[in-house]
Amino acid sequence: MNFLDKLLAVSRQQNSLLCVGLDPEQERLPSRLCNMSVTRAVAYFCQAIIEATAPFVCAFKPNLAFFEVLGPEGMYVFQNVLKAVPEHIPIIVDAKRGDLGNTARNYAAAIFDVYGCDAVTVNPYLGYDSVAPFLAYEEKGIFFLCRTSNPGACDFQDLLVGEENGEKRLLYQVIAQRAQLWNSFGNCGLVVGATYPQELKTIRSMCPDMPILIPGVGAQGGNLEASVLAGVDVSGEKAIISVSRAILYAGNGDDYAVSAANEARKLRKRINEAKIR
């Protein structure tokens, strides 16, 4: 089963477009974990969140930076967190890789062969040869940064770019167009922020069949309902609404995992209600 098949299967089974981002911030871990070592606390926290929210999601998205910052032990924690994800739920590792030649090949091999993740975020700025080693994994999902959720995204992504035919497009539109050309194996997707719903609508019209990973709902202020309406395909699928902090830190008491599960349930309901408006 390739990434897209796996994503659609669990999305339909669990009636969900919700993805829980795993961004464990050390200073925000629940007080009940304060007597543990940091690495043990992060592992325990993430595993509890995964177990509690798994019934309500279509994917989990661990961010490598929050594990790398723990030092060498952090990658052991990362592996244990991955093992906690039920096998039928896809893992999209948020790594934003982008490099050339042997470096790109090793990045791809680490994420897919060593850690066994189902998909990865990739920066396409260096061009096709930098993403080709990822695309060679035909069964895996490759999400290209397209219109990111941060305020500074417009610094480059809104620049007009001249094309060979003389037309000009915004850079994020060129990225979406190139992703279509690179999608020979049907394993490409795009990252588009919920903070830019109009751009999301444009990208969906350009890429009607491609999965779109949509961060920025919750702490970043993206509008959930607008993002759902703009992001889903004609079947109401292939939008992956990624939420991290609003779910992870929904509660800080002994019942923090229950609070996370309740928030995930509510968000799934809101997403599904938005689809039928």
N, C-alpha and C positions, 0 to 999 in steps of 0.2 A: 504494500500500500504506500503510495507516495504522499507527500506532505498535504497536498490539497485534498486528496481523498480522505485522509485521516482527519483533517480539519472539518470538512463537511460532515463526516460521519458523526463526530462527537457534537458538533454544533446542532445537528438535527436530533440526535439522541437526547441531548440535554436542553434543547430549545434555547440555545444561548449563543450570543455574539460577544460575550464578555471574556476578556483576557485579564488575568490578575498579574500585574507586574511585581516581581520580587526584588525590591530595592531596600534591603535591610540597613537602616541607618543606626549605628551603634548607640547614639545618644537618645534615640526614640524607642528603644526596646522596652517592653513592659517591665515594671518595677520588680515583679516576681522573679525575673531572670537575672537580677543584679548580682546575685551571689555566685553566678557561674563565670567561667572564663568567657571572654568576648566571643571567641570562635564557637564554643559550645552553645552559648546563648543564641547566636545568629542561626546556627544549625537547628536548634530546638524551635526557635521562633518560626523559621521558614517552614519547617516540617509541619508544625501545628496549623499554620495558615493554609498550607496546601491541603491537608486532611479536611479542614473545616470548609473550605471554599470549593473543593473539587466538584461537588454535585452541580455547581451553578456556572461553570465556565466552559469555554471552547478551547482555551489554551492557557499556558503559563508562560511568562516572559521574565526570566531572571536576567538581571543586568550584571555583567561581569565585573564592572568597576567596584561594586559593593562587596565583592568577594576578594578581588585582587588586593584591595586596600588592607586586608587582614594578613597579608604576607604569605609565605609558603603554605601555611596551614589553611589559608583561605580557599585554595583550590581543592583541598580535601573536603572542606565544607561544601563547596560548590558541587562536587561529585555526589556527596550524600544528599544534598537538596534535590538534585536531578533524580536520584533513585527514589525519592519520596513521591514523585509525580506518578499517578496511575498510568500504566502503559498505553491506555487508549487515548490519553490526552496529549496533544502535541506540545513540544517545548520550543519556543522561539527565543534563542539567546540574543540579548541586546548587546552586541559587541561593536557595532559600527566600524567594522574592519575596512581597510582600504590601503592596499600596497601593491607592489609589483613582483613579478617573477616567482622565485623560490619562496619569498616571504609570504605572498598571497597563497601559494600552494600549501605552505605549512599552517597558515591561519585556518584555511579550509579544512585541512586534515585534522587539526586539533579539535575544532568544533564538531565535525561530523564523525570522524573515525575514533578519536580518543574519547570525547565526551558523549557522543551518540545523540546530539541534539537534532531536532527535526527541521529547524530553520534558523536563519541568522539575519541580522541587519547588516547592510554593507553600504559603504560610501562609494558612489560611482564616479567621484570627481576625477580620478586618474584615468578613466576611460576603460574601454572594453577589455584590454589585456589584463587589467587589474581585477576584473570581476569574473573572467573566464574560468579560473580555477574553482570558484564557487559554483558557477553554472554547470560545470562538468559533473557535479553530483545531481544527476537527473531526478532522483527521488526526493531531494531536499528542497526546502523553500528558501528563496533568496529575496529579501526585502530591501529594495534600494531606497535610501533617503531621498525624498522628492520635495515635499513642502513641509518642513519640520515645524514643530509647535512653538519654538522659542521666539521671543520678540525680535531677535537679530536675524531671523531667517531671511528677511527682506533685503539684507545687505548684499547678498549675492543671488538668491533664488528668484528675485523679481527683476533681475537685469535682462534687458532685451538682447537676444542672441540672433545674429544673422545666419541663415541657413543657405545651402548651396543653390536653392531655387530663388534666392533673393528675398524670401519671406523672413519675417522676424517673429520670434516667439519668446516668451519669458523662459528663463533658464529652467524653472521647475517643469514647464510644459515640454521642453526638450528632453529632460530626463524621463518623463513619462512616455514620450514618443520612442526614445531609444530602448526603454525597457520592453516595449512592445516588440521591437525588432529583435531583441536578445532572448525573447521568450520561446525559443525553439522547442524546449522540452516542457513548456507549460509550468515551469517552476519559479517564475518571477512574481514578485509582489512589490508594493510601494508603501512607504511610510509617509503619511500625510496627517498633520496635526489637526486635532479637533478645534483648535483656536482659529482655524482658517476655513470655515465651512463653505464659503463661496469657491475657494480654490479647490477644495475637496470635491465639490460638485463638478467643477470643470474637469478634474482628473478622472473622476468616475466616467464622465461622458467620453473621454479619450480612451479609457481602458475599461470597457464594460465588463470584461470577463476576469479581470485580475483581482486577486485578494488585496485588500488595503488594510494595513495596520494603522490604527488611529489612536495615538497617545494624546494626552493633553486635557482629558476630561478630569474634573475634580480639582486638585490643588492648582493646576495651571489655568483653570477658569474656562475651559472649552465647553461649549453648549452641547450637552449629550443628545438631545432630541434632534437638533439641527444636523449634527454629525451623523447620526443614524440615517436620517432621511437622505442626506447627500452621499453617504458612503456605501449603502447597500446596492447590490446589483438588481436586475429586474425581478429576480426571484426572492429578494429580501435576504440575500446571503452575501458571503465573501467580504463583509466588513468585520474587522476584529477590533472591538472597542477596548483599548487597554487602560486600565485604572490601577494605580499603585498605592499611593499614600492614603487616599480616601478609604481604601479597604484595609490596608495593613495596620493603620493606626486609628481605626474606628473606635477602639477601646484600649485602655491602658491597665485595666484591672486584671484580676485572675481569670476573668472570662473574656480576655482579648480575642481569642480565636472564635468564640461564639459571636462577638460583636462584628468581627470580620465576615463571618458567614452571613449574618443578618444584612450587612451592608451589601454584600455580593448578591444576595437574593433580591434585595430592593432594586439594585441597579439592573439586574437581568430583567426584572419586571418592567422597569422604565424603558429599557431598550426595546423590549417586545411590544410595548404599548406604542412607542414611537413609530415602529415599522408599519402599523396598520392605520396611521393617521392619514 
